[in-house]
Amino acid sequence: MDLYSFGCVLYEMLTGEPPFGRLNPSALREPHLRKPPTPPSRRVYGISPALEGLTMQLLAKTPGHRPDSAGDVAAQLAAIINADDTDAIQSSDEKVRKLTAEFGETAPATLEARLHRVRLIAASGDIAGAVRECDRIAAQYAQMYGTYDHRTCDVRNMKQRLTFPG
């Protein structure tokens, strides 16, 4: 795999623009050979430092300064994604704690925040944890609204999709 080209694609995915803008093909040669690109975070707010570092490493002018292999890049991307998942889940946990303290465990806003957290937990790969939380939320909805209420059924359907995807 051409890691430099992947860096160009990743850069454009992050910023919406190629690393050296939309120059005509003959004008692109020089920047690709000699000019470092503008760091993605200067173009778009919110890009994680780790993802920016990997992108800039992929765009290094000297091949020896790039990652050793596509496998290394995949491992770094997986670590970045997992770190982002963990941050999102922790932020969601904090929101649930605040809503629980302010409105109670069974308040609609708290339950919706818990459902959002279920989605984040599932997206992180912890299907068993997401299913357990679905069971708890479904039990609370059933107690509050009844077994066949659409909210209770929606949570049970979510659990079903997590347990038997596709």
C-alpha positions in Angstrom: 0.0 0.0 0.0 1.2 3.5 -0.8 1.1 5.1 2.6 1.7 8.6 1.4 -1.4 8.4 -0.9 -3.4 7.0 2.0 -2.2 10.1 4.0 -3.5 12.3 1.2 -6.9 10.6 1.2 -7.1 10.7 5.1 -6.2 14.4 5.0 -9.0 15.1 2.6 -11.4 13.0 4.6 -10.6 15.1 7.7 -10.5 18.6 6.1 -12.6 18.3 2.9 -9.6 19.5 0.9 -6.5 17.8 -0.5 -3.3 18.5 1.5 -2.1 21.1 -1.0 -5.5 22.4 -2.2 -7.0 22.0 -5.6 -4.1 23.0 -7.8 -3.8 22.0 -11.4 -1.8 18.7 -11.7 1.4 20.3 -13.0 1.5 22.7 -10.0 1.0 19.8 -7.5 4.4 18.1 -8.0 6.5 20.7 -6.1 4.4 20.9 -2.9 4.1 17.1 -2.8 7.9 16.8 -3.0 9.0 19.6 -0.8 6.3 21.5 1.1 4.7 20.2 4.4 0.9 20.4 4.4 -0.9 22.6 6.8 -1.8 20.5 9.9 -5.5 19.4 9.6 -6.4 21.0 12.9 -5.6 24.4 11.5 -8.3 23.8 8.9 -11.0 22.0 10.9 -11.6 22.3 14.7 -11.8 19.1 16.8 -9.4 16.8 15.1 -7.7 14.7 17.7 -3.9 15.3 18.1 -3.3 11.5 17.7 -5.2 11.4 14.3 -3.5 14.6 13.2 -0.1 13.1 14.1 -0.8 10.0 12.2 -1.9 11.9 9.1 1.2 14.1 9.2 3.4 11.1 9.6 1.8 9.5 6.6 2.5 12.7 4.6 6.2 12.8 5.6 8.4 13.6 2.6 10.9 10.9 3.5 9.5 7.4 3.3 11.6 6.3 6.3 9.7 8.8 8.5 6.3 7.2 7.6 4.8 4.2 9.4 6.5 0.9 8.5 3.4 -0.8 7.1 -0.3 -0.6 6.4 -0.7 -2.9 9.4 1.0 -0.3 11.7 -1.4 2.3 10.3 -4.4 0.1 11.0 -3.2 -0.5 14.6 -2.7 3.2 15.2 -6.2 4.0 13.7 -7.8 1.3 15.9 -6.1 2.8 19.0 -7.3 6.3 18.1 -10.9 5.1 17.5 -10.9 3.1 20.8 -9.6 6.2 22.6 -12.3 8.3 21.0 -15.0 5.7 22.0 -13.7 5.7 25.6 -13.9 9.5 25.8 -17.4 9.5 24.3 -18.6 6.9 26.8 -17.1 8.7 29.7 -18.7 11.9 28.6 -22.0 10.1 28.3 -21.6 8.5 31.7 -21.1 12.0 33.2 -24.3 13.2 31.5 -26.3 10.3 32.9 -24.9 10.9 36.4 -25.9 14.6 36.2 -29.4 13.9 34.9 -29.9 11.1 37.5 -28.9 13.5 40.3 -31.1 16.3 39.0 -34.2 14.4 37.7 -33.9 10.8 39.0 -33.1 7.5 37.4 -36.4 7.0 35.6 -36.8 10.5 34.2 -37.4 10.5 30.4 -34.2 12.7 29.9 -32.1 10.3 32.0 -33.5 7.2 30.1 -32.8 8.8 26.7 -29.2 9.6 27.8 -28.8 6.0 28.9 -30.1 4.8 25.5 -27.5 7.1 23.9 -24.9 5.5 26.1 -26.0 2.0 25.0 -25.4 3.0 21.4 -21.9 4.2 22.3 -21.1 1.1 24.3 -22.3 -1.1 21.4 -20.2 0.9 18.9 -17.1 0.4 21.1 -17.6 -3.4 20.7 -18.9 -4.1 24.2 -22.1 -5.8 23.0 -22.6 -7.7 26.2 -22.4 -4.5 28.2 -24.9 -2.8 25.8 -27.3 -5.7 26.1 -27.2 -5.7 29.9 -28.0 -1.9 29.9 -30.8 -2.5 27.4 -32.3 -5.1 29.9 -32.2 -2.6 32.7 -33.7 0.2 30.7 -36.4 -2.0 29.2 -37.4 -3.1 32.8 -37.7 0.5 33.9 -39.8 1.4 30.8 -42.0 -1.6 31.4 -42.5 -0.6 35.0 -43.3 3.0 34.0 -45.2 2.6 30.8 -46.2 -1.1 30.5 -44.8 -4.2 28.8 -46.2 -3.4 25.4 -45.6 0.4 25.3 -43.7 1.5 22.2 -40.7 2.7 24.3 -40.4 -0.7 26.1 -40.7 -2.5 22.7 -38.1 -0.1 21.1 -35.5 -0.9 23.7 -36.2 -4.7 23.4 -35.8 -4.3 19.6 -32.5 -2.5 20.1 -31.4 -5.4 22.3 -32.5 -7.9 19.7 -30.5 -6.1 16.9 -27.5 -6.0 19.2 -27.8 -9.7 20.0 -28.6 -10.9 16.4 -27.3 -8.3 14.0 -28.1 -8.4 10.3 
